[in-house]
Amino acid sequence: MKKIKVLHIIYQLSTGGLENGLVNLINHLPSDQFDHAILSLSYSTNFKNRIIHPNCEIIDLNKEPGPLLLYFRKILNIIKAVKPDIVHTRNLSALECQIVAWFAGVPVRVHSEHGREPNDVDGDNKKNQLIRKVASPFVQKYIALSKELEGYLIEKISISPDRVVQIYNGVDSLKFSSKDKTQSAPFKPEQSHPINIIAVGRLQAVKNFQSLIEAALHLIQTGCDNFQIQIIGDGAEKENLQQQAKRLGVDEYINFLGNRNDVAELLLESDIFVLPSVIEGVSNTILEAMSCGLPIVASNVGGNPELVIDQRTGFLFESKNSVALAQALGKYFLDENMRLEHGMNSRKRVEQQFSLDRMVLQYQSTYQQLIKDKMHKCVA
């Protein structure tokens, strides 16, 4: 079988969970079987340098704010120039490109749902549902990153179950490897070593880092003040978060590290991982932290409860409830053995269910089967 060429269409190629999953997929699909191109509807950043696949073209549309319809002709010309076997769009912002791909005669068209839109936390936005329903005849196969998103497509968008496949993100368990934390000078009450809490994500309102800052205040007020919080990431909310930390008097406990290339190393130096989002798909950062043997404290939203087993690999709390977040962290402060046990359970869960190899094989099989089915139809 000749090489399969996939054109991936996303809104923006920059630091983020969706983009990280895409880069992992491109880098690990067999290069002798797949070539790739990425169409970024807005622009790409230095994040693109993480792609090591020898044949991956990156195209920036540089779209201005406004309807995507105005760019349909440009997108059509790009698709015709790339000549892909598969067009794979991701999330609502790129979904309309499926219509353009159909007009361009692309043999196979795939769309992935990675998570909720900021204006549609519960998936009830009628406009968003209508767009998905209008575009659905042009999509041959849907990929849902979580069971929750799979149910949304089937139940609310009325997509036939045989058109939907559910594939979890996978994590590189070699890069994000755990170490025996019982041998690494663990925290003892009589020691001065602070508990290191880490959070990773874009500094946007939907990530709800303000709840983590509020939780820091609750911890201090209850006498738990031997900790440091490292927040990795950048975004529009950074200044507001820094001002909030200063206003609440907890800024000395919180470090804003910005975007980093050594996330794996920072995770290994940490004791607890926190993700307080108000919406979430299947979080790469949770999986990376689990792979590094950390217990997880995460909001009970989206795909988080499909990753984190409450009271076994971490704790789930109700979104925006900073008191509940502080209480979950406090449990780990008081019980080091539980913290270590949950961390070990996290690592085992990644090895068993969320490996990168497993994810890549599922995408590879899906792509190849779709091409095979199309070829059989053409012959028939």
Salt bridges, closest charged atoms under 4 A:
GLU19 OE2 - ARG202 NH2 3.16
ASP35 OD1 - LYS3 NZ 3.24
ASP85 OD1 - LYS2 NZ 3.12
GLU113 OE2 - HIS111 NE2 3.13
GLU113 OE2 - ARG132 NE 2.84
GLU117 OE2 - ARG132 NH2 2.82
ASP124 OD1 - LYS156 NZ 2.29
GLU148 OE2 - ARG116 NH2 2.46
ASP262 OD2 - ARG260 NH2 2.88
GLU280 OE1 - LYS207 NZ 3.05
GLU336 OE1 - LYS188 NZ 3.56
GLU351 OE2 - ARG347 NE 2.91
